[in-house]
């Protein structure tokens, strides 16, 4: 089974959320240099795999864009699994 983090675009998105905190798709696009389509499709995969959470801010006057928040514990667990499988070899997902 391939680790979901072994993808350059997903790793860039996760790194962006780690460094900058919660962000919407446009902020992630600007910070990673990816186009909006790969950002959305990779966020969908990361959310489905519980590595990223979605926060939908709502106020009485307006609703803002969805904010994506990294699930740090889940990402660390996945990275740990990745290094365990390499049996001593150094792996840099980022």
N, CA, C and O atoms as CSV, one atom per row, in Angstrom:
chain,resi,resn,atom,element,x,y,z
A,1,UNK,N,N,0.838,-1.172,0.000
A,1,UNK,CA,C,0.000,0.000,0.000
A,1,UNK,C,C,0.891,1.246,0.000
A,1,UNK,O,O,1.830,1.342,0.789
A,2,UNK,N,N,0.597,2.176,-0.867
A,2,UNK,CA,C,1.364,3.406,-0.973
A,2,UNK,C,C,0.888,4.412,0.056
A,2,UNK,O,O,-0.312,4.561,0.286
A,3,UNK,N,N,1.823,5.093,0.667
A,3,UNK,CA,C,1.497,6.120,1.644
A,3,UNK,C,C,1.014,7.369,0.906
A,3,UNK,O,O,1.647,7.814,-0.051
A,4,UNK,N,N,-0.093,7.921,1.348
A,4,UNK,CA,C,-0.698,9.085,0.691
A,4,UNK,C,C,0.242,10.289,0.688
A,4,UNK,O,O,0.111,11.168,-0.164
A,5,UNK,N,N,1.176,10.340,1.616
A,5,UNK,CA,C,2.095,11.472,1.691
A,5,UNK,C,C,3.232,11.379,0.681
A,5,UNK,O,O,3.992,12.334,0.514
A,6,UNK,N,N,3.355,10.242,0.008
A,6,UNK,CA,C,4.414,10.072,-0.985
A,6,UNK,C,C,3.986,10.652,-2.335
A,6,UNK,O,O,4.114,10.004,-3.374
A,7,UNK,N,N,3.489,11.854,-2.296
A,7,UNK,CA,C,3.082,12.593,-3.476
A,7,UNK,C,C,3.552,14.027,-3.269
A,7,UNK,O,O,3.281,14.630,-2.231
A,8,UNK,N,N,4.241,14.559,-4.237
A,8,UNK,CA,C,4.857,15.878,-4.086
A,8,UNK,C,C,3.833,16.977,-3.798
A,8,UNK,O,O,4.057,17.811,-2.921
A,9,UNK,N,N,2.711,16.988,-4.525
A,9,UNK,CA,C,1.713,18.037,-4.318
A,9,UNK,C,C,1.052,17.938,-2.944
A,9,UNK,O,O,0.860,18.949,-2.269
A,10,UNK,N,N,0.705,16.719,-2.534
A,10,UNK,CA,C,0.092,16.556,-1.207
A,10,UNK,C,C,1.073,16.935,-0.106
A,10,UNK,O,O,0.680,17.530,0.898
A,11,UNK,N,N,2.343,16.595,-0.288
A,11,UNK,CA,C,3.356,16.976,0.698
A,11,UNK,C,C,3.503,18.488,0.784
A,11,UNK,O,O,3.672,19.039,1.872
A,12,UNK,N,N,3.438,19.154,-0.355
A,12,UNK,CA,C,3.524,20.618,-0.359
A,12,UNK,C,C,2.329,21.240,0.366
A,12,UNK,O,O,2.483,22.215,1.101
A,13,UNK,N,N,1.157,20.681,0.162
A,13,UNK,CA,C,-0.046,21.201,0.829
A,13,UNK,C,C,0.048,20.984,2.333
A,13,UNK,O,O,-0.232,21.897,3.109
A,14,UNK,N,N,0.437,19.792,2.747
A,14,UNK,CA,C,0.586,19.497,4.179
A,14,UNK,C,C,1.626,20.418,4.798
A,14,UNK,O,O,1.403,20.970,5.876
A,15,UNK,N,N,2.762,20.590,4.126
A,15,UNK,CA,C,3.816,21.464,4.634
A,15,UNK,C,C,3.308,22.897,4.771
A,15,UNK,O,O,3.609,23.571,5.756
A,16,UNK,N,N,2.555,23.355,3.807
A,16,UNK,CA,C,1.978,24.703,3.839
A,16,UNK,C,C,1.074,24.871,5.051
A,16,UNK,O,O,1.142,25.889,5.739
A,17,UNK,N,N,0.224,23.877,5.320
A,17,UNK,CA,C,-0.687,23.965,6.464
A,17,UNK,C,C,0.068,23.866,7.785
A,17,UNK,O,O,-0.318,24.505,8.764
A,18,UNK,N,N,1.129,23.082,7.828
A,18,UNK,CA,C,1.962,23.007,9.035
A,18,UNK,C,C,2.605,24.365,9.332
A,18,UNK,O,O,2.604,24.830,10.471
A,19,UNK,N,N,3.151,24.986,8.292
A,19,UNK,CA,C,3.891,26.235,8.471
A,19,UNK,C,C,3.004,27.453,8.711
A,19,UNK,O,O,3.348,28.325,9.509
A,20,UNK,N,N,1.867,27.516,8.025
A,20,UNK,CA,C,1.046,28.717,8.050
A,20,UNK,C,C,-0.274,28.558,8.801
A,20,UNK,O,O,-0.976,29.547,9.013
A,21,UNK,N,N,-0.622,27.353,9.205
A,21,UNK,CA,C,-1.895,27.146,9.894
A,21,UNK,C,C,-3.046,27.041,8.913
A,21,UNK,O,O,-2.836,26.833,7.717
A,22,UNK,N,N,-4.257,27.183,9.417
A,22,UNK,CA,C,-5.467,27.024,8.618
A,22,UNK,C,C,-5.442,27.955,7.408
A,22,UNK,O,O,-4.999,29.100,7.502
A,23,UNK,N,N,-5.921,27.456,6.281
A,23,UNK,CA,C,-5.934,28.246,5.053
A,23,UNK,C,C,-7.064,27.768,4.160
A,23,UNK,O,O,-7.488,26.615,4.236
A,24,UNK,N,N,-7.547,28.672,3.308
A,24,UNK,CA,C,-8.537,28.266,2.314
A,24,UNK,C,C,-7.807,27.845,1.037
A,24,UNK,O,O,-6.582,27.945,0.959
A,25,UNK,N,N,-8.550,27.379,0.047
A,25,UNK,CA,C,-7.920,26.850,-1.167
A,25,UNK,C,C,-7.094,27.910,-1.892
A,25,UNK,O,O,-6.029,27.606,-2.429
A,26,UNK,N,N,-7.578,29.140,-1.909
A,26,UNK,CA,C,-6.839,30.213,-2.592
A,26,UNK,C,C,-5.517,30.507,-1.889
A,26,UNK,O,O,-4.498,30.702,-2.551
A,27,UNK,N,N,-5.521,30.542,-0.576
A,27,UNK,CA,C,-4.281,30.773,0.167
A,27,UNK,C,C,-3.297,29.636,-0.063
A,27,UNK,O,O,-2.102,29.869,-0.245
A,28,UNK,N,N,-3.798,28.413,-0.057
A,28,UNK,CA,C,-2.933,27.254,-0.301
A,28,UNK,C,C,-2.358,27.335,-1.710
A,28,UNK,O,O,-1.172,27.073,-1.913
A,29,UNK,N,N,-3.184,27.692,-2.676
A,29,UNK,CA,C,-2.730,27.822,-4.067
A,29,UNK,C,C,-1.594,28.838,-4.165
A,29,UNK,O,O,-0.565,28.576,-4.788
A,30,UNK,N,N,-1.790,29.978,-3.552
A,30,UNK,CA,C,-0.764,31.030,-3.617
A,30,UNK,C,C,0.527,30.616,-2.920
A,30,UNK,O,O,1.618,30.908,-3.411
A,31,UNK,N,N,0.413,29.943,-1.787
A,31,UNK,CA,C,1.600,29.581,-1.004
A,31,UNK,C,C,2.381,28.420,-1.595
A,31,UNK,O,O,3.596,28.331,-1.423
A,32,UNK,N,N,1.675,27.520,-2.298
A,32,UNK,CA,C,2.350,26.343,-2.855
A,32,UNK,C,C,2.753,26.521,-4.310
A,32,UNK,O,O,3.620,25.804,-4.809
A,33,UNK,N,N,2.124,27.476,-4.996
A,33,UNK,CA,C,2.407,27.659,-6.412
A,33,UNK,C,C,1.683,26.675,-7.309
A,33,UNK,O,O,1.947,26.626,-8.511
A,34,UNK,N,N,0.773,25.888,-6.744
A,34,UNK,CA,C,-0.008,24.938,-7.529
A,34,UNK,C,C,-1.221,25.637,-8.122
A,34,UNK,O,O,-1.647,26.676,-7.617
A,35,UNK,N,N,-1.778,25.078,-9.185
A,35,UNK,CA,C,-3.023,25.628,-9.709
A,35,UNK,C,C,-4.177,25.126,-8.833
A,35,UNK,O,O,-4.007,24.200,-8.040
A,36,UNK,N,N,-5.325,25.735,-8.981
A,36,UNK,CA,C,-6.445,25.455,-8.088
A,36,UNK,C,C,-6.965,24.021,-8.220
A,36,UNK,O,O,-7.391,23.428,-7.229
A,37,UNK,N,N,-6.936,23.461,-9.422
A,37,UNK,CA,C,-7.460,22.106,-9.625
A,37,UNK,C,C,-6.691,21.052,-8.817
A,37,UNK,O,O,-7.325,20.267,-8.112
A,38,UNK,N,N,-5.347,21.000,-8.888
A,38,UNK,CA,C,-4.635,20.033,-8.059
A,38,UNK,C,C,-4.784,20.303,-6.566
A,38,UNK,O,O,-4.799,19.369,-5.765
A,39,UNK,N,N,-4.895,21.579,-6.188
A,39,UNK,CA,C,-5.095,21.887,-4.770
A,39,UNK,C,C,-6.400,21.255,-4.297
A,39,UNK,O,O,-6.425,20.572,-3.273
A,40,UNK,N,N,-7.479,21.480,-5.036
A,40,UNK,CA,C,-8.784,20.935,-4.633
A,40,UNK,C,C,-8.796,19.414,-4.621
A,40,UNK,O,O,-9.282,18.802,-3.670
A,41,UNK,N,N,-8.261,18.799,-5.677
A,41,UNK,CA,C,-8.307,17.332,-5.735
A,41,UNK,C,C,-7.450,16.700,-4.646
A,41,UNK,O,O,-7.842,15.687,-4.066
A,42,UNK,N,N,-6.285,17.281,-4.359
A,42,UNK,CA,C,-5.436,16.724,-3.308
A,42,UNK,C,C,-5.998,17.006,-1.924
A,42,UNK,O,O,-5.862,16.171,-1.030
A,43,UNK,N,N,-6.625,18.157,-1.725
A,43,UNK,CA,C,-7.291,18.415,-0.439
A,43,UNK,C,C,-8.408,17.404,-0.206
A,43,UNK,O,O,-8.589,16.924,0.913
A,44,UNK,N,N,-9.150,17.084,-1.251
A,44,UNK,CA,C,-10.227,16.092,-1.133
A,44,UNK,C,C,-9.657,14.754,-0.644
A,44,UNK,O,O,-10.227,14.126,0.248
A,45,UNK,N,N,-8.542,14.323,-1.223
A,45,UNK,CA,C,-7.914,13.069,-0.807
A,45,UNK,C,C,-7.415,13.148,0.636
A,45,UNK,O,O,-7.583,12.204,1.408
A,46,UNK,N,N,-6.805,14.272,0.994
A,46,UNK,CA,C,-6.281,14.439,2.356
A,46,UNK,C,C,-7.404,14.483,3.390
A,46,UNK,O,O,-7.251,13.955,4.492
A,47,UNK,N,N,-8.520,15.101,3.047
A,47,UNK,CA,C,-9.676,15.136,3.955
A,47,UNK,C,C,-10.269,13.736,4.092
A,47,UNK,O,O,-10.589,13.299,5.198
A,48,UNK,N,N,-10.414,13.033,2.969
A,48,UNK,CA,C,-10.959,11.664,3.015
A,48,UNK,C,C,-10.087,10.732,3.844
A,48,UNK,O,O,-10.585,9.780,4.444
A,49,UNK,N,N,-8.796,11.002,3.879
A,49,UNK,CA,C,-7.867,10.173,4.644
A,49,UNK,C,C,-7.636,10.707,6.064
A,49,UNK,O,O,-6.788,10.189,6.791
A,50,UNK,N,N,-8.389,11.741,6.456
A,50,UNK,CA,C,-8.361,12.338,7.806
A,50,UNK,C,C,-7.019,12.977,8.162
A,50,UNK,O,O,-6.695,13.120,9.341
A,51,UNK,N,N,-6.242,13.358,7.155
A,51,UNK,CA,C,-4.997,14.070,7.409
A,51,UNK,C,C,-5.224,15.575,7.482
A,51,UNK,O,O,-4.395,16.316,8.011
A,52,UNK,N,N,-6.353,16.013,6.947
A,52,UNK,CA,C,-6.742,17.422,6.963
A,52,UNK,C,C,-8.208,17.494,7.355
A,52,UNK,O,O,-9.023,16.681,6.918
A,53,UNK,N,N,-8.533,18.477,8.185
A,53,UNK,CA,C,-9.918,18.731,8.595
A,53,UNK,C,C,-10.421,19.976,7.901
A,53,UNK,O,O,-9.638,20.844,7.517
A,54,UNK,N,N,-11.747,20.063,7.738
A,54,UNK,CA,C,-12.359,21.227,7.123
A,54,UNK,C,C,-13.143,21.977,8.178
A,54,UNK,O,O,-13.907,21.390,8.943
A,55,UNK,N,N,-12.942,23.282,8.208
A,55,UNK,CA,C,-13.693,24.158,9.097
A,55,UNK,C,C,-14.474,25.133,8.228
A,55,UNK,O,O,-13.896,25.821,7.387
A,56,UNK,N,N,-15.773,25.193,8.428
A,56,UNK,CA,C,-16.613,26.093,7.636
A,56,UNK,C,C,-17.080,27.219,8.540
A,56,UNK,O,O,-18.009,27.038,9.327
A,57,UNK,N,N,-16.437,28.396,8.435
A,57,UNK,CA,C,-16.826,29.510,9.302
A,57,UNK,C,C,-18.149,30.127,8.854
A,57,UNK,O,O,-18.322,30.470,7.684
A,58,UNK,N,N,-19.057,30.260,9.778
A,58,UNK,CA,C,-20.338,30.898,9.493
A,58,UNK,C,C,-20.595,31.973,10.529
A,58,UNK,O,O,-20.376,31.773,11.724
A,59,UNK,N,N,-21.055,33.098,10.060
A,59,UNK,CA,C,-21.507,34.156,10.953
A,59,UNK,C,C,-22.912,34.536,10.535
A,59,UNK,O,O,-23.404,34.067,9.508
A,60,UNK,N,N,-23.544,35.354,11.295
A,60,UNK,CA,C,-24.904,35.777,10.963
A,60,UNK,C,C,-24.920,36.563,9.655
A,60,UNK,O,O,-25.855,36.434,8.864
A,61,UNK,N,N,-23.894,37.371,9.426
A,61,UNK,CA,C,-23.884,38.239,8.254
A,61,UNK,C,C,-23.381,37.564,6.983
A,61,UNK,O,O,-23.849,37.881,5.889
A,62,UNK,N,N,-22.444,36.647,7.112
A,62,UNK,CA,C,-21.905,36.012,5.913
A,62,UNK,C,C,-21.249,34.690,6.261
A,62,UNK,O,O,-20.996,34.379,7.425
A,63,UNK,N,N,-20.988,33.942,5.239
A,63,UNK,CA,C,-20.212,32.711,5.445
A,63,UNK,C,C,-18.896,32.865,4.695
A,63,UNK,O,O,-18.875,33.322,3.553
A,64,UNK,N,N,-17.829,32.493,5.322
A,64,UNK,CA,C,-16.510,32.619,4.719
A,64,UNK,C,C,-16.132,31.353,3.977
A,64,UNK,O,O,-16.883,30.378,3.971
A,65,UNK,N,N,-14.968,31.371,3.353
A,65,UNK,CA,C,-14.500,30.171,2.649
A,65,UNK,C,C,-14.119,29.076,3.637
A,65,UNK,O,O,-13.780,29.339,4.791
A,66,UNK,N,N,-14.185,27.848,3.153
A,66,UNK,CA,C,-13.774,26.720,3.994
A,66,UNK,C,C,-12.300,26.834,4.316
A,66,UNK,O,O,-11.486,27.147,3.447
A,67,UNK,N,N,-11.963,26.582,5.553
A,67,UNK,CA,C,-10.581,26.594,6.014
A,67,UNK,C,C,-10.130,25.139,6.195
A,67,UNK,O,O,-10.866,24.313,6.734
A,68,UNK,N,N,-8.944,24.849,5.748
A,68,UNK,CA,C,-8.377,23.513,5.880
A,68,UNK,C,C,-7.311,23.542,6.955
A,68,UNK,O,O,-6.457,24.429,6.982
A,69,UNK,N,N,-7.370,22.558,7.843
A,69,UNK,CA,C,-6.492,22.488,9.008
A,69,UNK,C,C,-5.829,21.116,9.019
A,69,UNK,O,O,-6.502,20.092,8.902
A,70,UNK,N,N,-4.518,21.102,9.160
A,70,UNK,CA,C,-3.798,19.838,9.173
A,70,UNK,C,C,-4.049,19.102,10.490
A,70,UNK,O,O,-4.090,19.710,11.560
A,71,UNK,N,N,-4.214,17.790,10.390
A,71,UNK,CA,C,-4.327,16.918,11.558
A,71,UNK,C,C,-2.906,16.433,11.861
A,71,UNK,O,O,-2.459,15.413,11.336
A,72,UNK,N,N,-2.211,17.179,12.710
A,72,UNK,CA,C,-0.787,16.924,12.938
A,72,UNK,C,C,-0.507,15.525,13.459
A,72,UNK,O,O,0.466,14.893,13.047
A,73,UNK,N,N,-1.341,15.040,14.352
A,73,UNK,CA,C,-1.125,13.698,14.906
A,73,UNK,C,C,-1.218,12.635,13.816
A,73,UNK,O,O,-0.406,11.711,13.780
A,74,UNK,N,N,-2.194,12.761,12.936
A,74,UNK,CA,C,-2.367,11.781,11.860
A,74,UNK,C,C,-1.200,11.838,10.870
A,74,UNK,O,O,-0.738,10.803,10.390
A,75,UNK,N,N,-0.733,13.039,10.569
A,75,UNK,CA,C,0.398,13.174,9.639
A,75,UNK,C,C,1.653,12.572,10.258
A,75,UNK,O,O,2.393,11.855,9.586
A,76,UNK,N,N,1.893,12.856,11.518
A,76,UNK,CA,C,3.074,12.282,12.183
A,76,UNK,C,C,3.009,10.754,12.217
A,76,UNK,O,O,4.020,10.075,12.038
A,77,UNK,N,N,1.809,10.229,12.449
A,77,UNK,CA,C,1.619,8.776,12.456
A,77,UNK,C,C,1.952,8.194,11.085
A,77,UNK,O,O,2.640,7.178,10.987
A,78,UNK,N,N,1.462,8.843,10.024
A,78,UNK,CA,C,1.742,8.368,8.663
A,78,UNK,C,C,3.227,8.443,8.333
A,78,UNK,O,O,3.768,7.533,7.704
A,79,UNK,N,N,3.886,9.512,8.748
A,79,UNK,CA,C,5.324,9.620,8.503
A,79,UNK,C,C,6.091,8.549,9.265
A,79,UNK,O,O,7.078,8.005,8.769
A,80,UNK,N,N,5.631,8.252,10.468
A,80,UNK,CA,C,6.258,7.206,11.260
A,80,UNK,C,C,6.097,5.848,10.575
A,80,UNK,O,O,7.041,5.059,10.524
A,81,UNK,N,N,4.908,5.579,10.053
A,81,UNK,CA,C,4.675,4.327,9.317
A,81,UNK,C,C,5.606,4.238,8.114
A,81,UNK,O,O,6.132,3.174,7.788
A,82,UNK,N,N,5.793,5.364,7.472
A,82,UNK,CA,C,6.635,5.407,6.293
A,82,UNK,C,C,8.081,5.070,6.635
A,82,UNK,O,O,8.729,4.312,5.913
A,83,UNK,N,N,8.586,5.623,7.723
A,83,UNK,CA,C,9.966,5.337,8.110
A,83,UNK,C,C,10.108,3.922,8.652
A,83,UNK,O,O,11.159,3.304,8.483
A,84,UNK,N,N,9.061,3.392,9.307
A,84,UNK,CA,C,9.110,2.015,9.796
A,84,UNK,C,C,9.218,1.020,8.641
A,84,UNK,O,O,9.921,0.016,8.752
A,85,UNK,N,N,8.533,1.291,7.549
A,85,UNK,CA,C,8.538,0.370,6.415
A,85,UNK,C,C,9.850,0.370,5.655
A,85,UNK,O,O,10.160,-0.588,4.947
A,86,UNK,N,N,10.619,1.433,5.796
A,86,UNK,CA,C,11.874,1.497,5.037
A,86,UNK,C,C,12.987,0.714,5.716
A,86,UNK,O,O,14.063,0.539,5.143
A,87,UNK,N,N,12.736,0.244,6.932
A,87,UNK,CA,C,13.678,-0.569,7.699
A,87,UNK,C,C,15.088,0.025,7.714
A,87,UNK,O,O,16.055,-0.600,7.278
A,88,UNK,N,N,15.168,1.239,8.222
A,88,UNK,CA,C,16.474,1.855,8.421
A,88,UNK,C,C,16.884,2.832,7.351
A,88,UNK,O,O,17.760,3.666,7.581
A,89,UNK,N,N,16.268,2.752,6.172
A,89,UNK,CA,C,16.616,3.700,5.127
A,89,UNK,C,C,16.009,5.062,5.442
A,89,UNK,O,O,14.912,5.156,5.992
A,90,UNK,N,N,16.723,6.088,5.094
A,90,UNK,CA,C,16.206,7.441,5.338
A,90,UNK,C,C,15.214,7.810,4.231
A,90,UNK,O,O,15.509,7.688,3.042
A,91,UNK,N,N,14.042,8.258,4.651
A,91,UNK,CA,C,13.012,8.684,3.699
A,91,UNK,C,C,12.625,10.105,4.015
A,91,UNK,O,O,12.346,10.445,5.165
A,92,UNK,N,N,12.608,10.922,3.007
A,92,UNK,CA,C,12.164,12.310,3.175
A,92,UNK,C,C,10.927,12.513,2.320
A,92,UNK,O,O,11.024,12.671,1.103
A,93,UNK,N,N,9.749,12.508,2.965
A,93,UNK,CA,C,8.511,12.739,2.238
A,93,UNK,C,C,8.400,14.183,1.822
A,93,UNK,O,O,7.632,14.523,0.922
A,94,UNK,N,N,9.178,15.045,2.485
A,94,UNK,CA,C,9.110,16.466,2.155
A,94,UNK,C,C,10.421,16.884,1.616
A,94,UNK,O,O,10.602,18.050,1.266
